[in-house]
Amino acid sequence: MSGARMHRRIGRPRGAAALAVLAALGLLALGGCASGTAQLYQWDGYQPQVYASLQGRKSAVEQIGALEEAQQTIRAKGGTLPPGFRAHLGALYASIGKRDEALAQLAAEKAAFPEATTYMDFLSTNLKR
């Protein structure tokens, strides 16, 4: 065999091995992007309850129970309630006449998300009337 032919034969597996290594590194990099980043907020049960509320499929009392359960689950996991969670719970309390609980939830939403202060104050003022 001539030296050129031998070089091509030896060179091909080396190129294929390099390509395989690059492909493996690419997959590892992509896998690292998708893995284990913690979410800022936990939405357990919140989104289905909002949807149920809009659909009118569950009573306010059932929704309150589901949201309170979701709240306990999220807190037990050390998670953070998402924006609007407390405000929605407050609106549900207001709808069944539990004004004090509603005001407490609106105040908690305001404390957790200061950018919602104007809206929470507006809702609280209307609820106090």
Helices and strands as residue ranges (DSSP letters): H 3-34, H 46-55, H 60-76, H 85-95, H 99-112, G 114-116, H 117-128
